[in-house]
Amino acid sequence: MPHPRPATNPISFHKPTGQYYTTRQRRRIYLGSDHEVALAKYHRLALGVNPSAEPCLDRTLTAKELASRFILAQQANWRNPEATVPCYKAWLKRFLEDHQGLIAADLTAERFAAWKLSMRHRGYAPETINHCLSAVRAMYAFAADSDLLPVAPRLKRVKNESCPKVGSRQKPLYTLSQIKELLDGADVQVRCMLLLALNCGFGPKDVRDLTWDDILDGRITLPRSKTGVCQTYAIWPETAAALEAVRASRTELCERLAERERVVSDNGYVFVTRYWRPWNKDAVCEQFRKLCVKMSVPCYGFYRLRHCASTAISLVTNPHVHRKFMRHSQIQMQVGYTHTPDGEVDAAVMQARGKLLGPVISRPETGPEPESAESCAAGAAPESASCSVE
């Protein structure tokens, strides 16, 4: 008795003709040599539709409407929709501005490739191009999975731009003197933010999320919103003093406002603006940029302080402790945050020399030795005598 075919592969392959087929009323119906096309014809045949007829395209669904439905549905799958939604809106906005009035079913792989080339000619960064391409691919994959389009274009045929490997391009870090200048010129809140970035590897989002409840017994416990990894940090004396300065300044301000019969609250956040709202990450970066201009220090961004902390911690501990410090889910993620100076590599090379060849033996300093026949034969002749041997 023949076994029934699985539901995932209901069609058979006929080797002599090289085509897929199905059987209806003891008669073979050939569906073509392409497996995906044959499978689509099989399903149309099961619905009572002519398998050779082309599926009708939806001429009413625009790319703009598809993008809106994609973002609305995907919010349930993103860990942090507040941060992810603006990114996808910006990437898909570029696509919609370059394809105004586009019907979703009219996009082809050739048109998609031409859009990629146009972004390259307009000088977009490879990372930006790849983000835009991935967003459009995800949008059309959603359309295919949701049956919004009967046939989705094969956009995977258009590859991403090649980007430099992680760590191949070293990023400049802040020097010790520059960090001291920034700390000396910052106000109470910004100085505390800088110390937290160096002490705990915090980024602008961590600074925004930090509350007083996260600080207990001289330690800070804060999960990273991006990865969900939580870590408890020991606080430097400078960081503890900066936090106490922020708390004292906040208490003094609240007392002065209470005298004017104004009741305000920071809602537990460590850093709040003058309007008593938590600092967002853009405000943190903007205040840091103004501080760099004020102190005549090159501005590489507030997030570069996290790179400085990662580089420093990598020189004093092993990779597993480094990963916990950075709150990464995978150990290889810290490669892009670590920029080891060449001087550290040189010092490690010389230490390795001692492990392999032993310690360097210093020779006593002695005066010049008398010339010998062997040295004359080697060509080391004195200036006042010849090395001829009679």
Secondary structure, DSSP 8 states (H G I E B T S, - for coil): ------TT---EEETTTTEEEEEETTEEEEEES-HHHHHHHHHHHHTTS-TTS-----SS-BHHHHHHHHHHHHTTT-S-HHHHHHHHHHHHHHHHHHSTT-BGGG--HHHHHHHHHHHHHTT--HHHHHHHHHHHHHHHHHHHHTTSSSS---GGGS-------TTSS------HHHHHHHHHHS-HHHHHHHHHHHHH---HHHHHH-BGGGEETTEEEEE-TTT--EEEEE--HHHHHHHHHHHHHHHHHHHHHHHTT-----TTBS-B-TTS-B--HHHHHHHHHHHHHHTT-----TTHHHHHHHHHHHTTS-HHHHHHHHT-SSGGGGGGG----HHHHHHHHHHHHHHHH---------------HHHHHTT---SSS-----
